[in-house]
Amino acid sequence: MPRPICSRCQRPLSHCLCPLIPNIDSRTRVLILQHPSEVGHALNTARLAALGLRNAELRVGEVFDDLPQLLAQPGYRACLLFPGEEAIALSAYAPEEKPLLLVVPDGTWRKARKLLHLNPLLAALPRVSLAAVAPSRYRLRKAAEEGALSTIEAVVAALDTLEAPQDFAALLRPFDALIEGQIAAMGEEVFIRNHQR
């Protein structure tokens, strides 16, 4: 018999993360476009980010037919959080600056590039990237690229930069609990053998 699942955080009820998920307001609007292959992952950090931010939306798919409407948010400048030579490093908003609609693809690098390929409007957006970032707290997954972060970590780093001095670290509480829970479930010895360098 399957374990009962929390309808909100999608975790087993015995490991529900909802009490740890904050309810934070942000000037920036965050639109997370999640590749369908990510939905079933135990560590679905995009969902946690969207649940913890009032001004965020999570959409799942490969082709987003309503992308023109999603990007045409009055009062916002749409941009894509994705590294590349043409990406501009994010910095704090100037007082009179129009806030960003920050579009964040969620998936492996390969899947994220596929989302851009299948949605030319997405690929045409101005790109922004994170400047210096702390190493990932995602101790269960070795990143293929230096400086790679989980989706929730990238969103927090972007918002911390754009909306300084406001601090969005509370968004990481359920993420940290999720990581600790996974490590506890596998046992310290297995974790050290398989995930420590």
ChimeraX commands (.cxc) that place a marker at each C-alpha (Angstrom):
marker #1 position 0.00,0.00,0.00 radius 0.5
marker #1 position 1.49,3.39,-0.97 radius 0.5
marker #1 position 2.39,5.81,1.78 radius 0.5
marker #1 position 0.04,8.79,2.15 radius 0.5
marker #1 position 1.48,11.89,0.48 radius 0.5
marker #1 position 1.07,15.55,1.44 radius 0.5
marker #1 position -0.85,17.20,-1.40 radius 0.5
marker #1 position 1.09,20.46,-0.95 radius 0.5
marker #1 position 4.78,19.53,-0.65 radius 0.5
marker #1 position 4.35,16.08,-2.27 radius 0.5
marker #1 position 6.37,14.40,0.50 radius 0.5
marker #1 position 5.18,11.38,2.51 radius 0.5
marker #1 position 2.97,12.67,5.35 radius 0.5
marker #1 position 5.48,11.28,7.85 radius 0.5
marker #1 position 8.13,13.57,6.31 radius 0.5
marker #1 position 5.95,16.57,5.39 radius 0.5
marker #1 position 8.02,19.73,4.92 radius 0.5
marker #1 position 5.13,22.23,5.06 radius 0.5
marker #1 position 5.89,23.47,8.60 radius 0.5
marker #1 position 9.36,24.52,7.34 radius 0.5
marker #1 position 8.17,26.26,4.16 radius 0.5
marker #1 position 8.11,30.04,4.63 radius 0.5
marker #1 position 5.69,32.52,3.04 radius 0.5
marker #1 position 8.00,35.24,1.73 radius 0.5
marker #1 position 7.12,38.24,-0.38 radius 0.5
marker #1 position 9.53,39.46,-3.05 radius 0.5
marker #1 position 9.66,42.42,-5.37 radius 0.5
marker #1 position 10.95,40.10,-8.09 radius 0.5
marker #1 position 8.47,37.76,-9.77 radius 0.5
marker #1 position 9.86,34.24,-10.19 radius 0.5
marker #1 position 8.59,31.96,-12.96 radius 0.5
marker #1 position 10.00,28.43,-12.75 radius 0.5
marker #1 position 9.61,26.31,-15.86 radius 0.5
marker #1 position 10.09,22.72,-14.81 radius 0.5
marker #1 position 10.94,19.92,-17.20 radius 0.5
marker #1 position 8.45,17.04,-16.65 radius 0.5
marker #1 position 11.28,14.62,-15.76 radius 0.5
marker #1 position 11.92,16.63,-12.56 radius 0.5
marker #1 position 8.40,16.36,-11.13 radius 0.5
marker #1 position 8.83,12.93,-9.55 radius 0.5
marker #1 position 12.25,13.58,-8.01 radius 0.5
marker #1 position 12.43,13.15,-4.25 radius 0.5
marker #1 position 14.40,16.42,-4.12 radius 0.5
marker #1 position 12.04,18.60,-6.12 radius 0.5
marker #1 position 13.57,21.91,-5.07 radius 0.5
marker #1 position 11.67,23.97,-7.67 radius 0.5
marker #1 position 8.39,23.07,-5.98 radius 0.5
marker #1 position 9.79,24.11,-2.58 radius 0.5
marker #1 position 10.90,27.46,-4.02 radius 0.5
marker #1 position 7.50,28.15,-5.57 radius 0.5
marker #1 position 5.66,27.18,-2.38 radius 0.5
marker #1 position 7.83,29.46,-0.21 radius 0.5
marker #1 position 7.53,32.58,-2.37 radius 0.5
marker #1 position 4.27,34.51,-2.73 radius 0.5
marker #1 position 5.34,36.11,-6.01 radius 0.5
marker #1 position 6.32,32.85,-7.75 radius 0.5
marker #1 position 4.73,30.42,-10.16 radius 0.5
marker #1 position 5.76,26.90,-11.14 radius 0.5
marker #1 position 4.79,25.55,-14.56 radius 0.5
marker #1 position 5.58,22.04,-15.77 radius 0.5
marker #1 position 6.09,21.12,-19.42 radius 0.5
marker #1 position 8.44,21.06,-22.39 radius 0.5
marker #1 position 6.59,23.46,-24.69 radius 0.5
marker #1 position 4.80,26.41,-23.08 radius 0.5
marker #1 position 2.18,27.67,-25.54 radius 0.5
marker #1 position 1.12,30.44,-23.15 radius 0.5
marker #1 position 4.68,31.76,-22.76 radius 0.5
marker #1 position 3.85,35.13,-24.39 radius 0.5
marker #1 position 1.19,35.76,-21.72 radius 0.5
marker #1 position 3.41,34.44,-18.90 radius 0.5
marker #1 position 6.22,36.82,-19.91 radius 0.5
marker #1 position 3.97,39.86,-20.45 radius 0.5
marker #1 position 3.56,40.72,-16.77 radius 0.5
marker #1 position 2.79,44.45,-16.42 radius 0.5
marker #1 position 5.44,46.25,-14.39 radius 0.5
marker #1 position 8.15,43.60,-14.85 radius 0.5
marker #1 position 11.15,43.12,-17.17 radius 0.5
marker #1 position 11.45,39.46,-18.21 radius 0.5
marker #1 position 14.88,37.83,-18.19 radius 0.5
marker #1 position 16.25,34.29,-18.12 radius 0.5
marker #1 position 18.44,33.05,-15.28 radius 0.5
marker #1 position 20.88,30.98,-17.30 radius 0.5
marker #1 position 24.66,31.20,-17.62 radius 0.5
marker #1 position 26.38,32.02,-20.87 radius 0.5
marker #1 position 28.82,34.46,-22.41 radius 0.5
marker #1 position 26.07,37.02,-23.05 radius 0.5
marker #1 position 24.62,36.72,-19.53 radius 0.5
marker #1 position 24.87,39.81,-17.31 radius 0.5
marker #1 position 25.71,39.22,-13.64 radius 0.5
marker #1 position 22.83,40.21,-11.38 radius 0.5
marker #1 position 23.22,43.17,-9.04 radius 0.5
marker #1 position 20.97,44.94,-6.55 radius 0.5
marker #1 position 18.05,46.94,-7.90 radius 0.5
marker #1 position 18.42,50.69,-8.21 radius 0.5
marker #1 position 15.55,52.42,-6.31 radius 0.5
marker #1 position 13.60,53.43,-9.45 radius 0.5
marker #1 position 14.38,50.26,-11.42 radius 0.5
marker #1 position 11.51,48.11,-12.69 radius 0.5
marker #1 position 11.65,44.66,-11.01 radius 0.5
marker #1 position 12.49,41.51,-12.91 radius 0.5
marker #1 position 10.32,38.64,-13.97 radius 0.5
marker #1 position 13.03,36.06,-13.38 radius 0.5
marker #1 position 12.47,32.99,-15.55 radius 0.5
marker #1 position 14.23,29.94,-14.13 radius 0.5
marker #1 position 14.44,26.69,-16.11 radius 0.5
marker #1 position 14.41,23.63,-13.83 radius 0.5
marker #1 position 16.07,20.42,-14.97 radius 0.5
marker #1 position 19.47,18.96,-15.72 radius 0.5
marker #1 position 21.66,21.21,-17.90 radius 0.5
marker #1 position 20.68,19.07,-20.90 radius 0.5
marker #1 position 16.95,19.33,-20.14 radius 0.5
marker #1 position 17.19,23.07,-19.44 radius 0.5
marker #1 position 18.88,23.61,-22.81 radius 0.5
marker #1 position 16.11,21.55,-24.41 radius 0.5
marker #1 position 13.49,23.85,-22.85 radius 0.5
marker #1 position 15.29,26.81,-24.45 radius 0.5
marker #1 position 15.47,25.02,-27.81 radius 0.5
marker #1 position 11.76,24.11,-27.77 radius 0.5
marker #1 position 10.67,27.59,-26.64 radius 0.5
marker #1 position 12.44,30.15,-28.88 radius 0.5
marker #1 position 10.80,33.01,-26.97 radius 0.5
marker #1 position 12.62,31.77,-23.86 radius 0.5
marker #1 position 15.95,31.55,-25.66 radius 0.5
marker #1 position 15.47,35.12,-26.95 radius 0.5
marker #1 position 15.13,36.63,-23.45 radius 0.5
marker #1 position 18.00,38.71,-22.04 radius 0.5
marker #1 position 20.12,36.41,-19.88 radius 0.5
marker #1 position 21.29,37.03,-16.35 radius 0.5
marker #1 position 23.57,34.96,-14.17 radius 0.5
marker #1 position 24.76,34.81,-10.59 radius 0.5
marker #1 position 28.05,36.47,-9.72 radius 0.5
marker #1 position 30.10,34.68,-7.05 radius 0.5
marker #1 position 28.06,32.00,-5.30 radius 0.5
marker #1 position 28.72,29.84,-2.26 radius 0.5
marker #1 position 29.23,26.13,-2.96 radius 0.5
marker #1 position 26.03,24.10,-3.22 radius 0.5
marker #1 position 24.53,22.65,-0.05 radius 0.5
marker #1 position 23.21,19.82,-2.20 radius 0.5
marker #1 position 25.52,17.20,-0.72 radius 0.5
marker #1 position 23.71,14.28,-2.36 radius 0.5
marker #1 position 24.48,15.18,-5.94 radius 0.5
marker #1 position 27.83,15.93,-7.53 radius 0.5
marker #1 position 27.41,18.84,-9.90 radius 0.5
marker #1 position 28.59,18.32,-13.45 radius 0.5
marker #1 position 29.80,21.92,-13.61 radius 0.5
marker #1 position 31.68,24.03,-11.08 radius 0.5
marker #1 position 29.38,26.47,-9.30 radius 0.5
marker #1 position 26.21,24.54,-10.20 radius 0.5
marker #1 position 23.35,24.97,-7.73 radius 0.5
marker #1 position 19.98,23.36,-7.19 radius 0.5
marker #1 position 17.04,25.42,-8.45 radius 0.5
marker #1 position 16.06,26.62,-4.96 radius 0.5
marker #1 position 19.65,27.67,-4.20 radius 0.5
marker #1 position 19.87,29.60,-7.48 radius 0.5
marker #1 position 16.57,31.38,-6.75 radius 0.5
marker #1 position 17.71,32.32,-3.23 radius 0.5
marker #1 position 21.10,33.58,-4.50 radius 0.5
marker #1 position 19.38,35.65,-7.21 radius 0.5
marker #1 position 16.85,37.20,-4.81 radius 0.5
marker #1 position 19.51,37.86,-2.14 radius 0.5
marker #1 position 21.50,39.78,-4.79 radius 0.5
marker #1 position 18.60,41.67,-6.37 radius 0.5
marker #1 position 16.75,42.60,-3.18 radius 0.5
marker #1 position 19.62,43.13,-0.73 radius 0.5
marker #1 position 19.55,43.68,2.21 radius 0.5
marker #1 position 16.45,41.42,2.35 radius 0.5
marker #1 position 17.47,37.85,3.14 radius 0.5
marker #1 position 15.77,34.86,1.52 radius 0.5
marker #1 position 17.70,32.13,3.40 radius 0.5
marker #1 position 14.47,30.91,5.08 radius 0.5
marker #1 position 13.55,29.37,1.71 radius 0.5
marker #1 position 16.39,26.89,2.24 radius 0.5
marker #1 position 15.02,25.46,5.53 radius 0.5
marker #1 position 12.89,22.72,3.89 radius 0.5
marker #1 position 15.71,22.01,1.42 radius 0.5
marker #1 position 18.24,21.50,4.24 radius 0.5
marker #1 position 15.76,19.28,6.11 radius 0.5
marker #1 position 15.19,17.25,2.94 radius 0.5
marker #1 position 18.95,16.70,2.49 radius 0.5
marker #1 position 19.41,15.74,6.16 radius 0.5
marker #1 position 16.45,13.35,5.92 radius 0.5
marker #1 position 17.88,11.66,2.83 radius 0.5
marker #1 position 21.29,11.28,4.52 radius 0.5
marker #1 position 19.67,9.85,7.66 radius 0.5
marker #1 position 17.65,7.39,5.56 radius 0.5
marker #1 position 20.73,6.06,3.74 radius 0.5
marker #1 position 22.87,5.99,6.87 radius 0.5
marker #1 position 25.97,8.05,7.58 radius 0.5
marker #1 position 28.35,5.29,6.45 radius 0.5
marker #1 position 26.72,4.91,3.01 radius 0.5
marker #1 position 26.57,8.69,2.60 radius 0.5
marker #1 position 30.29,9.09,3.40 radius 0.5
marker #1 position 31.26,6.23,1.08 radius 0.5
marker #1 position 29.17,7.43,-1.86 radius 0.5
marker #1 position 28.99,11.21,-1.55 radius 0.5
marker #1 position 32.09,12.51,0.24 radius 0.5
marker #1 position 35.10,13.35,-1.90 radius 0.5
marker link #1:1,2 radius 0.2
marker link #1:2,3 radius 0.2
marker link #1:3,4 radius 0.2
marker link #1:4,5 radius 0.2
marker link #1:5,6 radius 0.2
marker link #1:6,7 radius 0.2
marker link #1:7,8 radius 0.2
marker link #1:8,9 radius 0.2
marker link #1:9,10 radius 0.2
marker link #1:10,11 radius 0.2
marker link #1:11,12 radius 0.2
marker link #1:12,13 radius 0.2
marker link #1:13,14 radius 0.2
marker link #1:14,15 radius 0.2
marker link #1:15,16 radius 0.2
marker link #1:16,17 radius 0.2
marker link #1:17,18 radius 0.2
marker link #1:18,19 radius 0.2
marker link #1:19,20 radius 0.2
marker link #1:20,21 radius 0.2
marker link #1:21,22 radius 0.2
marker link #1:22,23 radius 0.2
marker link #1:23,24 radius 0.2
marker link #1:24,25 radius 0.2
marker link #1:25,26 radius 0.2
marker link #1:26,27 radius 0.2
marker link #1:27,28 radius 0.2
marker link #1:28,29 radius 0.2
marker link #1:29,30 radius 0.2
marker link #1:30,31 radius 0.2
marker link #1:31,32 radius 0.2
marker link #1:32,33 radius 0.2
marker link #1:33,34 radius 0.2
marker link #1:34,35 radius 0.2
marker link #1:35,36 radius 0.2
marker link #1:36,37 radius 0.2
marker link #1:37,38 radius 0.2
marker link #1:38,39 radius 0.2
marker link #1:39,40 radius 0.2
marker link #1:40,41 radius 0.2
marker link #1:41,42 radius 0.2
marker link #1:42,43 radius 0.2
marker link #1:43,44 radius 0.2
marker link #1:44,45 radius 0.2
marker link #1:45,46 radius 0.2
marker link #1:46,47 radius 0.2
marker link #1:47,48 radius 0.2
marker link #1:48,49 radius 0.2
marker link #1:49,50 radius 0.2
marker link #1:50,51 radius 0.2
marker link #1:51,52 radius 0.2
marker link #1:52,53 radius 0.2
marker link #1:53,54 radius 0.2
marker link #1:54,55 radius 0.2
marker link #1:55,56 radius 0.2
marker link #1:56,57 radius 0.2
marker link #1:57,58 radius 0.2
marker link #1:58,59 radius 0.2
marker link #1:59,60 radius 0.2
marker link #1:60,61 radius 0.2
marker link #1:61,62 radius 0.2
marker link #1:62,63 radius 0.2
marker link #1:63,64 radius 0.2
marker link #1:64,65 radius 0.2
marker link #1:65,66 radius 0.2
marker link #1:66,67 radius 0.2
marker link #1:67,68 radius 0.2
marker link #1:68,69 radius 0.2
marker link #1:69,70 radius 0.2
marker link #1:70,71 radius 0.2
marker link #1:71,72 radius 0.2
marker link #1:72,73 radius 0.2
marker link #1:73,74 radius 0.2
marker link #1:74,75 radius 0.2
marker link #1:75,76 radius 0.2
marker link #1:76,77 radius 0.2
marker link #1:77,78 radius 0.2
marker link #1:78,79 radius 0.2
marker link #1:79,80 radius 0.2
marker link #1:80,81 radius 0.2
marker link #1:81,82 radius 0.2
marker link #1:82,83 radius 0.2
marker link #1:83,84 radius 0.2
marker link #1:84,85 radius 0.2
marker link #1:85,86 radius 0.2
marker link #1:86,87 radius 0.2
marker link #1:87,88 radius 0.2
marker link #1:88,89 radius 0.2
marker link #1:89,90 radius 0.2
marker link #1:90,91 radius 0.2
marker link #1:91,92 radius 0.2
marker link #1:92,93 radius 0.2
marker link #1:93,94 radius 0.2
marker link #1:94,95 radius 0.2
marker link #1:95,96 radius 0.2
marker link #1:96,97 radius 0.2
marker link #1:97,98 radius 0.2
marker link #1:98,99 radius 0.2
marker link #1:99,100 radius 0.2
marker link #1:100,101 radius 0.2
marker link #1:101,102 radius 0.2
marker link #1:102,103 radius 0.2
marker link #1:103,104 radius 0.2
marker link #1:104,105 radius 0.2
marker link #1:105,106 radius 0.2
marker link #1:106,107 radius 0.2
marker link #1:107,108 radius 0.2
marker link #1:108,109 radius 0.2
marker link #1:109,110 radius 0.2
marker link #1:110,111 radius 0.2
marker link #1:111,112 radius 0.2
marker link #1:112,113 radius 0.2
marker link #1:113,114 radius 0.2
marker link #1:114,115 radius 0.2
marker link #1:115,116 radius 0.2
marker link #1:116,117 radius 0.2
marker link #1:117,118 radius 0.2
marker link #1:118,119 radius 0.2
marker link #1:119,120 radius 0.2
marker link #1:120,121 radius 0.2
marker link #1:121,122 radius 0.2
marker link #1:122,123 radius 0.2
marker link #1:123,124 radius 0.2
marker link #1:124,125 radius 0.2
marker link #1:125,126 radius 0.2
marker link #1:126,127 radius 0.2
marker link #1:127,128 radius 0.2
marker link #1:128,129 radius 0.2
marker link #1:129,130 radius 0.2
marker link #1:130,131 radius 0.2
marker link #1:131,132 radius 0.2
marker link #1:132,133 radius 0.2
marker link #1:133,134 radius 0.2
marker link #1:134,135 radius 0.2
marker link #1:135,136 radius 0.2
marker link #1:136,137 radius 0.2
marker link #1:137,138 radius 0.2
marker link #1:138,139 radius 0.2
marker link #1:139,140 radius 0.2
marker link #1:140,141 radius 0.2
marker link #1:141,142 radius 0.2
marker link #1:142,143 radius 0.2
marker link #1:143,144 radius 0.2
marker link #1:144,145 radius 0.2
marker link #1:145,146 radius 0.2
marker link #1:146,147 radius 0.2
marker link #1:147,148 radius 0.2
marker link #1:148,149 radius 0.2
marker link #1:149,150 radius 0.2
marker link #1:150,151 radius 0.2
marker link #1:151,152 radius 0.2
marker link #1:152,153 radius 0.2
marker link #1:153,154 radius 0.2
marker link #1:154,155 radius 0.2
marker link #1:155,156 radius 0.2
marker link #1:156,157 radius 0.2
marker link #1:157,158 radius 0.2
marker link #1:158,159 radius 0.2
marker link #1:159,160 radius 0.2
marker link #1:160,161 radius 0.2
marker link #1:161,162 radius 0.2
marker link #1:162,163 radius 0.2
marker link #1:163,164 radius 0.2
marker link #1:164,165 radius 0.2
marker link #1:165,166 radius 0.2
marker link #1:166,167 radius 0.2
marker link #1:167,168 radius 0.2
marker link #1:168,169 radius 0.2
marker link #1:169,170 radius 0.2
marker link #1:170,171 radius 0.2
marker link #1:171,172 radius 0.2
marker link #1:172,173 radius 0.2
marker link #1:173,174 radius 0.2
marker link #1:174,175 radius 0.2
marker link #1:175,176 radius 0.2
marker link #1:176,177 radius 0.2
marker link #1:177,178 radius 0.2
marker link #1:178,179 radius 0.2
marker link #1:179,180 radius 0.2
marker link #1:180,181 radius 0.2
marker link #1:181,182 radius 0.2
marker link #1:182,183 radius 0.2
marker link #1:183,184 radius 0.2
marker link #1:184,185 radius 0.2
marker link #1:185,186 radius 0.2
marker link #1:186,187 radius 0.2
marker link #1:187,188 radius 0.2
marker link #1:188,189 radius 0.2
marker link #1:189,190 radius 0.2
marker link #1:190,191 radius 0.2
marker link #1:191,192 radius 0.2
marker link #1:192,193 radius 0.2
marker link #1:193,194 radius 0.2
marker link #1:194,195 radius 0.2
marker link #1:195,196 radius 0.2
marker link #1:196,197 radius 0.2
view
